[in-house]
């Protein structure tokens, strides 16, 4: 994105402001950043949560998106969403008797962090037959079974839009999860890094924050929620800049203080990533930046979206047209999750070799 790269370039090399190499709008944004920062871009930020103006921009973005009031002091800027997830897991997990509910199929960050923290992975299975929708009864069964085994479900991971399944979750499913979390005192970890990657007509991203707010009391002021976002996805795709944030909601003052303390260990996230995060939630706006800058930004955004949507459609149809392969429609995110239908002969061959058919297939494919 031209505007973003011009701003980042001039922030690291302010002499560009004196040239005609970047737009006047980029110069004004850089000047605002330099005036608002309590330290140079190459120094630690004073607040380990990140620059206050960037956190205020994130809070405004959340407030406008969801119709809620977001508190900048409950927003933490991070080196990508992964770091935020790791911080949250570190705060949550006490010992090997704790577990976290994770959707299956899942993004392996969560199982890896649970192994690292010596905690239990508690799988809840999404339903392929309903486009990878929620199985409410199966989720509640897993919660009760884990408790009977002496494992405390501390949190549930909800990935929306889905990774690697590509579904966009319905508001009703989100609110069913919230109600179960209220009943069993479970914190929600909402992985929402693909929130702008929605391609299917009629589908709409609903944040967990909005779903919680719309349920009203006693849920809205009780259920603990940590929401994650990142500059790595969406239309920015700046995964190498390592920028992101998480917002805490309904955490106790004691828990909030511990999150702040954990974040302080890292001093701060990288400042270029913080800038990228502010640019993600505060792009060029009509009436603020010039018509030319806004038009260029919208054109680049639209072109990126069009390309991603076309690739999602191509991937879905290509898989479904293959022999013995089916794939649910990719509604959002950046992945398809195909099913490969094995012959009985292949299944028997796998079992004769002492392995599962999917494992044999994947190893054959690699080889």
Residue frames as qw, qx, qy, qz and C-alpha x, y, z in Angstrom:
[[0.000, 0.891, 0.455, 0.000, 0.00, 0.00, 0.00],
 [0.460, 0.552, -0.023, 0.696, 1.68, 3.18, -1.23],
 [0.285, -0.811, 0.049, -0.509, 0.53, 5.48, 1.59],
 [0.851, -0.524, 0.037, 0.011, 1.59, 3.02, 4.31],
 [0.849, 0.052, 0.032, 0.524, 5.05, 2.46, 2.85],
 [0.270, 0.683, -0.022, 0.679, 5.66, 6.18, 2.33],
 [0.493, -0.785, 0.065, -0.369, 4.74, 6.92, 5.95],
 [0.909, -0.369, 0.077, 0.178, 6.92, 4.12, 7.32],
 [0.720, 0.344, 0.008, 0.602, 9.84, 5.15, 5.13],
 [0.088, 0.724, -0.073, 0.680, 9.69, 8.79, 6.25],
 [0.684, -0.700, 0.014, -0.206, 9.19, 7.83, 9.89],
 [0.887, -0.255, 0.103, 0.372, 12.51, 5.99, 9.84],
 [0.511, 0.038, 0.209, 0.833, 14.16, 8.66, 7.66],
 [0.053, 0.801, 0.440, -0.402, 12.45, 12.01, 8.41],
 [0.156, -0.444, 0.351, 0.810, 14.58, 13.84, 5.84],
 [0.186, 0.321, 0.810, 0.455, 12.13, 12.48, 3.24],
 [0.041, 0.792, 0.527, -0.305, 9.66, 15.09, 4.49],
 [0.070, -0.730, 0.164, 0.660, 11.84, 17.72, 2.87],
 [0.143, -0.155, 0.764, 0.610, 11.67, 16.01, -0.55],
 [0.622, 0.222, -0.098, -0.744, 8.97, 15.44, -3.16],
 [0.241, 0.187, -0.942, -0.138, 9.41, 11.65, -3.00],
 [0.072, -0.371, -0.896, 0.233, 6.33, 11.17, -0.81],
 [0.091, -0.685, -0.522, -0.500, 2.87, 12.73, -0.84],
 [0.106, -0.478, 0.242, -0.838, 1.88, 15.75, 1.24],
 [0.788, -0.415, -0.124, -0.438, -0.62, 13.55, 3.10],
 [0.884, -0.066, -0.357, 0.295, 2.14, 11.10, 4.05],
 [0.340, 0.368, -0.329, 0.800, 4.25, 14.05, 5.27],
 [0.427, -0.508, 0.096, -0.742, 1.40, 15.28, 7.48],
 [0.910, -0.311, -0.223, -0.160, 0.84, 11.81, 8.95],
 [0.752, 0.111, -0.372, 0.533, 4.56, 11.43, 9.70],
 [0.064, 0.464, -0.257, 0.846, 4.67, 14.86, 11.34],
 [0.685, -0.482, -0.043, -0.544, 1.71, 13.89, 13.53],
 [0.931, -0.151, -0.303, 0.139, 3.47, 10.68, 14.58],
 [0.563, 0.268, -0.346, 0.700, 6.72, 12.46, 15.37],
 [0.195, -0.496, 0.184, -0.826, 4.91, 15.05, 17.48],
 [0.796, -0.384, -0.093, -0.459, 2.83, 12.39, 19.28],
 [0.874, 0.010, -0.428, 0.230, 5.63, 9.97, 20.09],
 [0.524, -0.843, 0.120, -0.026, 7.27, 10.26, 23.47],
 [0.571, -0.496, 0.547, 0.358, 10.48, 8.78, 22.06],
 [0.283, 0.536, -0.572, -0.552, 12.22, 8.38, 18.66],
 [0.891, 0.173, -0.192, -0.373, 11.19, 5.47, 16.45],
 [0.656, 0.353, -0.639, 0.195, 14.45, 3.70, 17.28],
 [0.068, -0.324, 0.688, -0.646, 13.87, 3.80, 21.06],
 [0.125, -0.340, -0.914, 0.184, 11.63, 1.84, 23.43],
 [0.277, -0.630, -0.344, -0.639, 8.15, 3.28, 23.85],
 [0.167, -0.412, 0.506, -0.739, 7.54, 4.80, 27.28],
 [0.754, -0.082, 0.369, -0.538, 4.52, 2.54, 27.82],
 [0.257, -0.228, 0.920, 0.187, 5.19, -1.16, 27.24],
 [0.539, 0.483, 0.657, -0.210, 1.69, -1.48, 25.76],
 [0.473, 0.403, 0.482, 0.618, 2.77, 0.81, 22.91],
 [0.082, 0.091, 0.049, 0.991, 2.42, 4.41, 21.82],
 [0.216, 0.415, 0.635, -0.615, -0.73, 5.96, 23.29],
 [0.408, 0.448, -0.156, -0.780, -1.85, 7.56, 20.01],
 [0.346, 0.168, -0.845, -0.372, -1.71, 4.18, 18.28],
 [0.060, -0.236, -0.927, 0.285, -3.70, 2.49, 21.06],
 [0.284, 0.455, 0.332, -0.776, -6.23, 5.31, 20.90],
 [0.417, 0.338, -0.502, -0.678, -6.59, 4.72, 17.15],
 [0.252, -0.028, -0.964, -0.085, -7.19, 1.00, 17.77],
 [0.088, 0.352, 0.736, -0.572, -9.80, 1.81, 20.44],
 [0.377, 0.444, -0.006, -0.813, -11.59, 4.15, 18.03],
 [0.366, 0.219, -0.766, -0.480, -11.51, 1.49, 15.32],
 [0.143, -0.180, -0.960, 0.161, -13.05, -1.14, 17.63],
 [0.185, 0.417, 0.499, -0.736, -15.66, 1.33, 18.88],
 [0.421, 0.410, -0.251, -0.769, -16.72, 2.26, 15.33],
 [0.319, 0.141, -0.883, -0.314, -16.69, -1.35, 14.13],
 [0.294, -0.234, -0.918, 0.130, -18.74, -2.81, 16.99],
 [0.355, -0.654, -0.266, -0.613, -20.77, 0.05, 18.44],
 [0.743, -0.518, -0.345, 0.249, -19.04, -0.29, 21.81],
 [0.094, -0.947, 0.264, -0.154, -16.75, 1.82, 23.94],
 [0.898, 0.088, -0.242, 0.357, -13.18, 0.49, 23.83],
 [0.445, -0.878, 0.123, 0.124, -10.59, 1.56, 26.39],
 [0.527, 0.726, -0.411, 0.161, -7.07, 2.39, 25.05],
 [0.256, -0.620, 0.671, -0.317, -5.62, 1.26, 28.39],
 [0.791, -0.056, 0.580, -0.186, -6.90, -2.26, 27.67],
 [0.798, 0.601, -0.039, -0.007, -5.20, -2.45, 24.30],
 [0.590, -0.561, 0.475, 0.334, -1.71, -3.91, 23.92],
 [0.587, 0.713, -0.314, -0.221, 0.34, -3.49, 20.76],
 [0.814, -0.290, 0.495, 0.084, 2.27, -6.65, 19.94],
 [0.000, -0.483, 0.733, 0.478, 4.78, -8.17, 17.51],
 [0.431, -0.009, -0.765, -0.477, 1.97, -9.79, 15.52],
 [0.752, -0.361, -0.081, -0.545, -1.02, -11.64, 16.94],
 [0.832, 0.020, -0.534, 0.152, 1.12, -14.68, 17.81],
 [0.288, 0.240, -0.547, 0.749, 2.96, -12.77, 20.53],
 [0.465, -0.299, 0.157, -0.819, -0.35, -11.67, 22.02],
 [0.887, -0.138, -0.337, -0.282, -1.58, -15.27, 22.07],
 [0.676, 0.124, -0.581, 0.436, 1.62, -16.36, 23.80],
 [0.027, -0.303, 0.418, -0.856, 1.26, -13.63, 26.44],
 [0.689, -0.248, -0.026, -0.681, -2.33, -14.67, 27.08],
 [0.885, -0.030, -0.463, -0.031, -1.42, -18.35, 27.36],
 [0.445, 0.236, -0.586, 0.635, 1.39, -17.54, 29.79],
 [0.287, -0.281, 0.326, -0.856, -1.05, -15.66, 32.01],
 [0.790, -0.142, -0.167, -0.573, -3.72, -18.37, 31.81],
 [0.860, 0.044, -0.508, 0.017, -1.88, -21.66, 32.29],
 [0.496, -0.727, 0.367, -0.302, -1.06, -22.57, 35.90],
 [0.388, -0.386, 0.836, 0.008, -0.06, -26.25, 35.64],
 [0.105, 0.098, -0.897, -0.418, -0.67, -29.49, 33.74],
 [0.135, 0.436, 0.852, -0.258, -4.22, -29.69, 35.10],
 [0.283, 0.640, 0.110, -0.706, -5.25, -26.70, 32.97],
 [0.478, 0.241, 0.722, 0.437, -6.48, -26.98, 29.40],
 [0.215, 0.460, -0.100, -0.856, -7.59, -24.81, 26.49],
 [0.652, 0.465, 0.588, -0.115, -10.41, -25.65, 24.08],
 [0.032, -0.477, 0.501, 0.721, -9.20, -25.42, 20.47],
 [0.768, 0.440, 0.087, -0.457, -11.16, -25.90, 17.23],
 [0.435, -0.220, 0.803, 0.342, -10.24, -28.89, 15.09],
 [0.748, 0.279, -0.044, 0.601, -9.04, -28.40, 12.36],
 [0.350, -0.893, -0.092, 0.268, -6.83, -25.78, 14.03],
 [0.380, 0.824, -0.312, 0.283, -3.97, -23.40, 13.41],
 [0.853, -0.099, -0.426, 0.286, -1.02, -25.21, 15.12],
 [0.093, 0.566, -0.354, 0.739, 0.16, -22.15, 17.08],
 [0.625, -0.505, 0.135, -0.579, -2.27, -23.09, 19.82],
 [0.979, -0.157, -0.131, 0.002, -1.36, -26.75, 20.23],
 [0.656, 0.369, -0.341, 0.563, 2.34, -25.83, 20.16],
 [0.096, -0.574, 0.325, -0.746, 1.95, -23.23, 22.91],
 [0.818, -0.412, 0.046, -0.398, -0.07, -25.65, 25.02],
 [0.933, 0.055, -0.245, 0.257, 2.70, -28.24, 24.69],
 [0.388, 0.498, -0.336, 0.699, 5.27, -25.59, 25.59],
 [0.326, -0.492, 0.311, -0.745, 3.27, -24.63, 28.69],
 [0.135, 0.040, -0.968, 0.206, 2.64, -28.31, 29.60],
 [0.492, 0.174, 0.387, -0.760, -1.13, -27.85, 29.40],
 [0.460, 0.244, 0.853, 0.038, -3.88, -29.98, 27.84],
 [0.220, 0.082, -0.481, -0.845, -5.27, -29.46, 24.34],
 [0.402, 0.337, 0.747, -0.409, -9.04, -29.90, 24.59],
 [0.026, 0.002, 0.647, 0.762, -10.32, -30.38, 21.01],
 [0.487, 0.485, 0.524, -0.503, -13.78, -29.35, 19.90],
 [0.388, 0.073, 0.744, 0.539, -14.60, -30.52, 16.40],
 [0.340, 0.408, -0.080, -0.843, -16.10, -28.28, 13.73],
 [0.673, 0.324, 0.649, -0.147, -18.74, -29.83, 11.46],
 [0.180, -0.190, 0.623, 0.737, -17.66, -30.15, 7.84],
 [0.131, 0.476, 0.836, 0.240, -21.24, -31.00, 6.82],
 [0.019, -0.903, -0.409, 0.130, -22.39, -27.51, 7.85],
 [0.405, 0.800, -0.070, 0.437, -19.45, -25.66, 6.30],
 [0.524, 0.115, -0.524, 0.661, -17.24, -26.11, 9.37],
 [0.386, -0.654, -0.085, -0.645, -19.93, -24.79, 11.70],
 [0.186, -0.415, 0.680, -0.575, -20.06, -25.10, 15.48],
 [0.625, -0.250, -0.731, -0.117, -21.16, -28.35, 17.14],
 [0.332, -0.618, 0.250, -0.667, -22.58, -26.85, 20.35],
 [0.912, -0.337, 0.017, -0.232, -23.40, -30.21, 21.93],
 [0.881, 0.186, -0.239, 0.365, -19.95, -31.58, 21.13],
 [0.213, 0.589, -0.330, 0.706, -18.30, -28.52, 22.67],
 [0.568, -0.560, 0.226, -0.559, -20.30, -28.78, 25.88],
 [0.987, -0.122, -0.107, -0.020, -19.55, -32.50, 26.05],
 [0.681, 0.365, -0.332, 0.542, -15.81, -31.79, 25.82],
 [0.134, -0.624, 0.313, -0.703, -16.06, -29.20, 28.62],
 [0.797, -0.419, 0.146, -0.409, -17.86, -31.63, 30.93],
 [0.967, 0.081, -0.185, 0.155, -15.57, -34.57, 30.06],
 [0.465, 0.511, -0.386, 0.611, -12.43, -32.55, 30.74],
 [0.374, -0.590, 0.319, -0.641, -13.77, -31.48, 34.14],
 [0.946, -0.242, 0.014, -0.214, -14.55, -35.10, 35.03],
 [0.874, 0.218, -0.223, 0.372, -10.93, -35.96, 34.22],
 [0.575, -0.643, -0.121, 0.491, -9.67, -33.22, 36.54],
 [0.424, 0.135, 0.270, 0.854, -8.71, -30.82, 33.73],
 [0.055, 0.724, 0.366, -0.581, -9.88, -27.22, 34.11],
 [0.460, 0.578, 0.426, 0.523, -10.90, -25.58, 30.80],
 [0.302, -0.507, -0.157, 0.792, -9.32, -22.14, 31.25],
 [0.210, 0.549, -0.182, -0.788, -10.08, -20.71, 27.81],
 [0.702, 0.431, 0.562, 0.071, -11.55, -21.41, 24.40],
 [0.176, -0.334, 0.455, 0.806, -9.90, -20.41, 21.12],
 [0.535, 0.661, 0.498, -0.167, -12.31, -19.14, 18.46],
 [0.304, -0.243, 0.485, 0.783, -10.79, -18.50, 15.01],
 [0.358, 0.725, 0.586, -0.050, -13.10, -16.36, 12.88],
 [0.847, 0.333, -0.227, -0.346, -12.87, -16.31, 9.88],
 [0.927, -0.284, 0.245, -0.006, -11.53, -19.83, 10.11],
 [0.313, 0.691, -0.652, -0.020, -7.95, -20.96, 9.72],
 [0.116, -0.252, 0.673, 0.685, -7.50, -23.43, 8.02],
 [0.312, 0.404, 0.859, -0.040, -11.20, -24.03, 7.30],
 [0.086, 0.105, 0.412, 0.901, -12.14, -20.72, 5.63],
 [0.170, -0.660, -0.711, -0.176, -15.61, -20.34, 7.18],
 [0.068, -0.362, 0.161, -0.916, -17.18, -17.11, 8.48],
 [0.150, -0.259, -0.881, 0.366, -18.95, -17.82, 11.76],
 [0.255, -0.645, -0.506, -0.513, -22.59, -16.94, 12.33],
 [0.187, -0.517, 0.321, -0.771, -23.53, -14.60, 15.16],
 [0.845, -0.343, -0.067, -0.405, -25.72, -17.33, 16.67],
 [0.892, 0.047, -0.352, 0.278, -22.72, -19.68, 16.94],
 [0.295, 0.428, -0.394, 0.758, -20.60, -16.98, 18.56],
 [0.447, -0.465, 0.207, -0.736, -23.32, -16.29, 21.11],
 [0.938, -0.204, -0.239, -0.145, -23.75, -20.01, 21.85],
 [0.693, 0.196, -0.431, 0.544, -20.05, -20.10, 22.70],
 [0.045, -0.479, 0.296, -0.825, -20.44, -17.03, 24.92],
 [0.734, -0.419, -0.021, -0.534, -23.30, -18.63, 26.87],
 [0.932, -0.082, -0.319, 0.152, -21.28, -21.81, 27.48],
 [0.481, 0.325, -0.384, 0.718, -18.32, -19.71, 28.64],
 [0.353, -0.513, 0.171, -0.763, -20.59, -17.84, 31.03],
 [0.888, -0.316, -0.140, -0.303, -21.93, -21.12, 32.45],
 [0.942, -0.101, -0.150, 0.281, -18.46, -22.64, 32.93],
 [0.326, -0.894, 0.173, 0.256, -16.31, -19.55, 33.70],
 [0.763, 0.092, 0.380, 0.515, -14.18, -19.87, 30.55],
 [0.037, -0.705, 0.176, 0.686, -12.22, -17.02, 28.94],
 [0.735, 0.603, 0.304, 0.049, -12.60, -16.49, 25.19],
 [0.340, -0.480, 0.438, 0.680, -9.54, -16.00, 22.98],
 [0.606, 0.700, 0.333, -0.178, -10.90, -14.54, 19.73],
 [0.447, -0.235, 0.529, 0.682, -8.44, -14.91, 16.83],
 [0.428, 0.781, 0.403, -0.212, -9.85, -12.38, 14.35],
 [0.319, -0.500, 0.410, 0.693, -6.83, -11.67, 12.16],
 [0.197, 0.166, 0.748, 0.612, -8.77, -12.44, 8.95],
 [0.185, 0.586, 0.590, -0.524, -11.71, -10.15, 9.73],
 [0.316, 0.645, -0.139, -0.682, -11.43, -8.18, 6.46],
 [0.099, 0.258, -0.865, -0.418, -10.89, -11.34, 4.37],
 [0.506, 0.332, 0.705, -0.371, -14.56, -12.18, 3.71],
 [0.001, -0.200, 0.662, 0.722, -15.40, -13.16, 0.13],
 [0.030, 0.382, 0.907, 0.177, -18.78, -14.87, 0.05],
 [0.244, -0.349, -0.228, -0.876, -21.78, -12.71, -0.85],
 [0.672, -0.520, -0.329, -0.412, -24.10, -12.45, 2.14],
 [0.768, -0.284, -0.398, 0.415, -21.40, -13.37, 4.66],
 [0.046, -0.867, 0.120, -0.482, -20.38, -10.76, 7.20],
 [0.513, 0.106, -0.636, 0.567, -17.70, -10.74, 9.86],
 [0.520, -0.761, -0.127, -0.367, -19.14, -10.31, 13.36],
 [0.242, 0.492, -0.665, 0.508, -16.56, -9.77, 16.07],
 [0.520, -0.323, -0.755, 0.238, -16.79, -11.65, 19.35],
 [0.125, -0.138, -0.350, 0.918, -16.79, -8.24, 21.04],
 [0.395, -0.056, -0.223, -0.890, -19.95, -7.23, 19.17],
 [0.611, -0.219, -0.717, -0.252, -21.62, -10.61, 19.73],
 [0.411, -0.250, -0.674, 0.561, -20.92, -10.29, 23.46],
 [0.061, 0.085, 0.162, -0.981, -22.17, -6.70, 23.59],
 [0.474, -0.103, -0.422, -0.766, -25.38, -7.55, 21.74],
 [0.510, -0.262, -0.818, 0.041, -26.23, -10.37, 24.17],
 [0.355, -0.698, 0.028, -0.621, -26.47, -7.85, 26.98],
 [0.231, -0.436, 0.710, -0.502, -26.28, -8.59, 30.69],
 [0.594, -0.751, 0.257, 0.132, -25.31, -10.78, 32.44],
 [0.885, 0.188, 0.194, 0.379, -23.01, -11.92, 29.62],
 [0.429, 0.792, 0.010, 0.434, -21.72, -8.58, 28.32],
 [0.144, -0.835, 0.344, -0.405, -20.28, -7.49, 31.65],
 [0.801, -0.440, 0.382, -0.138, -19.10, -10.90, 32.88],
 [0.945, 0.196, 0.174, 0.196, -17.56, -13.13, 30.18],
 [0.361, -0.700, 0.376, 0.488, -13.81, -12.55, 29.89],
 [0.750, 0.612, 0.222, 0.111, -12.57, -11.88, 26.37],
 [0.315, -0.612, 0.407, 0.600, -9.21, -11.28, 24.70],
 [0.703, 0.663, 0.251, -0.059, -9.41, -10.38, 20.99],
 [0.533, -0.388, 0.447, 0.604, -6.44, -10.50, 18.59],
 [0.591, 0.790, 0.145, -0.067, -5.75, -8.73, 15.30],
 [0.651, -0.319, 0.395, 0.564, -2.70, -8.41, 13.06],
 [0.295, 0.751, -0.247, -0.537, -1.24, -6.44, 10.15],
 [0.290, -0.271, 0.863, 0.312, -0.10, -9.77, 8.69],
 [0.305, 0.404, 0.851, 0.139, -3.49, -10.49, 7.10],
 [0.244, 0.787, 0.311, -0.474, -6.33, -8.42, 5.64],
 [0.612, 0.770, 0.106, 0.146, -5.34, -6.24, 2.69],
 [0.137, -0.900, 0.412, 0.036, -2.02, -5.22, 4.26],
 [0.975, 0.155, -0.113, 0.110, -0.31, -8.61, 4.41],
 [0.199, 0.791, -0.457, 0.354, 2.68, -7.05, 6.17],
 [0.915, -0.357, -0.186, 0.003, 3.62, -10.19, 8.12],
 [0.727, 0.179, -0.264, 0.607, 7.32, -9.28, 8.22],
 [0.013, -0.619, 0.162, -0.768, 6.66, -6.01, 10.03],
 [0.441, -0.239, -0.786, 0.362, 5.30, -7.97, 13.03],
 [0.185, -0.147, 0.198, -0.951, 2.50, -5.66, 14.06],
 [0.437, -0.411, -0.749, -0.280, -0.72, -6.41, 15.87],
 [0.247, -0.368, 0.392, -0.806, -2.74, -5.88, 19.02],
 [0.357, -0.368, -0.858, -0.015, -4.93, -7.56, 21.56],
 [0.329, -0.456, 0.070, -0.824, -7.80, -6.05, 23.52],
 [0.197, -0.148, -0.899, 0.362, -8.85, -7.33, 26.95],
 [0.441, -0.361, -0.193, -0.799, -12.45, -7.08, 28.10],
 [0.788, -0.467, -0.128, -0.381, -14.04, -7.94, 31.47],
 [0.695, 0.099, -0.557, 0.444, -10.72, -8.98, 33.04],
 [0.539, -0.777, -0.272, 0.178, -10.41, -8.23, 36.74],
 [0.015, 0.961, -0.259, 0.093, -8.09, -5.44, 37.82],
 [0.627, -0.532, 0.558, 0.112, -5.70, -8.06, 39.21],
 [0.791, 0.246, 0.494, 0.263, -5.65, -10.02, 35.96],
 [0.408, 0.892, 0.077, 0.176, -5.19, -6.81, 33.98],
 [0.259, -0.881, 0.396, 0.017, -2.23, -5.85, 36.15],
 [0.730, -0.257, 0.597, 0.210, -0.63, -9.24, 35.48],
 [0.693, 0.582, 0.346, 0.248, -1.10, -8.85, 31.73],
 [0.132, 0.973, -0.143, 0.124, 0.56, -5.42, 31.94],
 [0.508, -0.683, 0.517, 0.086, 3.41, -6.91, 33.95],
 [0.803, 0.090, 0.536, 0.245, 3.92, -9.73, 31.44],
 [0.531, 0.789, 0.189, 0.243, 3.94, -7.25, 28.57],
 [0.142, -0.956, 0.256, -0.021, 6.46, -5.10, 30.45],
 [0.781, -0.326, 0.454, 0.279, 8.96, -7.97, 30.44],
 [0.674, 0.394, 0.424, 0.459, 9.29, -7.43, 26.68],
 [0.243, -0.341, 0.012, 0.908, 9.67, -3.62, 27.16],
 [0.482, 0.552, 0.104, -0.672, 7.59, -2.93, 24.03],
 [0.775, 0.381, 0.475, 0.168, 6.75, -4.30, 20.62],
 [0.480, -0.010, 0.329, 0.813, 8.77, -3.04, 17.66],
 [0.104, 0.573, 0.207, -0.786, 7.86, 0.53, 16.80],
 [0.190, 0.192, -0.608, -0.746, 7.58, 0.00, 13.03],
 [0.186, -0.304, -0.925, -0.132, 4.99, -2.68, 13.72],
 [0.022, -0.562, -0.562, 0.606, 3.15, -0.26, 16.01],
 [0.156, 0.430, -0.213, -0.863, 3.07, 2.27, 13.19],
 [0.210, -0.010, -0.833, -0.512, 1.79, -0.35, 10.74],
 [0.105, -0.441, -0.864, 0.218, -0.96, -1.23, 13.22],
 [0.084, 0.576, 0.272, -0.767, -2.04, 2.42, 13.47],
 [0.198, 0.307, -0.511, -0.778, -2.08, 2.65, 9.67],
 [0.127, -0.193, -0.948, -0.218, -4.24, -0.48, 9.46],
 [0.087, -0.610, -0.737, 0.278, -6.94, 0.91, 11.76],
 [0.036, 0.818, 0.157, -0.552, -6.60, 4.52, 10.58],
 [0.563, 0.231, 0.518, 0.602, -6.22, 4.52, 6.77],
 [0.055, -0.004, 0.192, 0.980, -6.56, 7.64, 4.61],
 [0.126, 0.589, 0.741, -0.298, -9.98, 9.18, 5.17],
 [0.159, 0.635, 0.435, 0.618, -12.16, 11.47, 3.05],
 [0.267, -0.909, -0.166, -0.274, -12.14, 14.96, 4.50],
 [0.641, -0.692, 0.215, 0.252, -8.80, 14.32, 6.23],
 [0.491, -0.251, 0.571, 0.608, -6.45, 13.28, 3.44],
 [0.259, 0.425, -0.329, -0.803, -6.65, 14.54, -0.13],
 [0.837, 0.321, 0.131, -0.423, -8.99, 13.02, -2.72],
 [0.581, 0.582, -0.563, -0.082, -5.97, 11.75, -4.66],
 [0.017, -0.388, 0.863, -0.322, -4.51, 9.88, -1.66],
 [0.622, 0.056, 0.582, -0.521, -7.89, 8.40, -0.69],
 [0.797, 0.457, -0.104, -0.381, -8.60, 7.31, -4.28],
 [0.434, 0.532, -0.727, 0.033, -5.21, 5.61, -4.63],
 [0.236, -0.250, 0.836, -0.428, -5.62, 3.80, -1.31],
 [0.727, 0.207, 0.402, -0.516, -9.12, 2.59, -2.21],
 [0.725, 0.528, -0.341, -0.281, -7.97, 1.44, -5.65],
 [0.256, 0.455, -0.837, 0.166, -5.05, -0.55, -4.23],
 [0.425, -0.091, 0.733, -0.523, -7.30, -2.00, -1.51],
 [0.785, 0.334, 0.158, -0.498, -9.94, -3.02, -4.05],
 [0.610, 0.539, -0.559, -0.158, -7.37, -4.63, -6.35],
 [0.022, 0.344, -0.888, 0.306, -5.93, -6.70, -3.52],
 [0.572, 0.076, 0.595, -0.560, -9.38, -7.78, -2.37],
 [0.767, 0.447, -0.133, -0.441, -10.42, -8.71, -5.91],
 [0.452, 0.491, -0.745, -0.008, -7.31, -10.85, -6.34],
 [0.168, -0.201, 0.867, -0.424, -7.77, -12.66, -3.01],
 [0.683, 0.219, 0.386, -0.581, -11.45, -13.30, -3.72],
 [0.720, 0.488, -0.368, -0.328, -10.63, -14.71, -7.18],
 [0.263, 0.413, -0.858, 0.155, -7.98, -17.00, -5.70],
 [0.415, -0.058, 0.733, -0.537, -10.41, -18.26, -3.05],
 [0.775, 0.356, 0.124, -0.507, -12.97, -19.09, -5.73],
 [0.586, 0.539, -0.587, -0.149, -10.34, -20.75, -7.93],
 [0.003, 0.344, -0.889, 0.303, -9.06, -22.86, -5.04],
 [0.597, 0.086, 0.578, -0.549, -12.55, -24.03, -4.02],
 [0.795, 0.452, -0.028, -0.403, -13.57, -24.97, -7.57],
 [0.431, 0.567, -0.700, -0.049, -10.22, -26.57, -8.43],
 [0.201, -0.232, 0.888, -0.341, -10.34, -28.88, -5.44],
 [0.653, 0.225, 0.503, -0.521, -13.98, -29.79, -6.01],
 [0.721, 0.550, -0.226, -0.356, -13.29, -30.62, -9.69],
 [0.115, 0.510, -0.853, 0.016, -10.53, -33.07, -8.77],
 [0.754, -0.086, -0.611, -0.227, -11.22, -36.79, -8.69],
 [0.713, -0.345, -0.565, 0.232, -11.96, -38.10, -5.18],
 [0.298, -0.086, -0.327, 0.893, -11.59, -34.61, -3.64],
 [0.132, -0.808, -0.494, -0.294, -14.25, -32.30, -2.21],
 [0.334, -0.021, -0.297, 0.894, -13.87, -28.88, -0.57],
 [0.038, -0.790, -0.552, 0.265, -16.33, -26.64, 1.22],
 [0.300, 0.825, 0.174, 0.445, -16.70, -23.14, -0.18],
 [0.496, -0.110, -0.275, 0.816, -14.04, -20.73, 1.06],
 [0.095, -0.888, -0.440, -0.098, -16.05, -17.92, 2.65],
 [0.117, -0.969, 0.174, -0.127, -13.13, -16.04, 4.18],
 [0.644, -0.589, 0.417, 0.255, -9.52, -16.08, 5.43],
 [0.275, 0.713, -0.541, -0.351, -6.88, -17.44, 3.03],
 [0.133, -0.274, 0.952, 0.028, -7.22, -21.23, 3.06],
 [0.794, -0.005, -0.310, -0.523, -9.24, -24.15, 1.80],
 [0.389, -0.349, 0.814, -0.254, -9.53, -27.43, 3.70],
 [0.661, 0.208, -0.514, -0.505, -10.18, -30.23, 1.19],
 [0.775, -0.195, 0.552, -0.239, -11.33, -33.76, 1.97],
 [0.322, 0.438, -0.770, -0.334, -9.54, -36.53, 0.08],
 [0.886, -0.050, 0.193, -0.419, -11.63, -39.68, -0.35],
 [0.083, -0.482, 0.865, 0.117, -9.40, -42.79, -0.16],
 [0.758, 0.075, -0.529, -0.374, -10.18, -46.13, -1.76],
 [0.883, -0.411, 0.141, -0.179, -10.58, -49.19, 0.44],
 [0.894, 0.254, -0.145, 0.339, -7.45, -50.60, -1.24],
 [0.287, 0.631, -0.315, 0.649, -5.38, -47.59, -0.12],
 [0.557, -0.620, 0.237, -0.498, -6.83, -47.71, 3.41],
 [0.986, -0.167, 0.022, 0.007, -5.96, -51.40, 3.68],
 [0.717, 0.434, -0.232, 0.493, -2.43, -50.69, 2.42],
 [0.061, -0.705, 0.320, -0.630, -1.94, -47.99, 5.08],
 [0.767, -0.487, 0.216, -0.357, -3.14, -50.25, 7.86],
 [0.976, 0.087, -0.098, 0.172, -0.90, -53.06, 6.63],
 [0.526, 0.481, -0.291, 0.638, 2.04, -50.68, 7.08],
 [0.500, -0.445, -0.549, 0.500, 0.90, -49.80, 10.60],
 [0.117, -0.171, -0.084, 0.975, -0.08, -46.18, 9.89],
 [0.356, 0.627, 0.486, -0.494, -3.17, -44.07, 9.31],
 [0.588, 0.538, 0.494, 0.348, -4.24, -43.50, 5.67],
 [0.130, 0.987, 0.070, 0.061, -3.93, -39.70, 5.88],
 [0.452, -0.739, 0.421, 0.270, -0.38, -40.00, 7.23],
 [0.674, 0.019, 0.618, 0.405, 0.64, -42.38, 4.44],
 [0.439, 0.782, 0.380, 0.226, -0.92, -40.13, 1.81],
 [0.073, -0.989, 0.111, 0.059, 0.91, -37.03, 3.11],
 [0.541, -0.551, 0.544, 0.329, 4.26, -38.85, 3.29],
 [0.652, 0.311, 0.590, 0.359, 3.77, -40.24, -0.24],
 [0.277, 0.925, 0.228, 0.127, 2.96, -36.72, -1.44],
 [0.278, -0.887, 0.314, 0.192, 6.08, -35.29, 0.20],
 [0.631, -0.270, 0.633, 0.359, 8.27, -38.05, -1.20]]
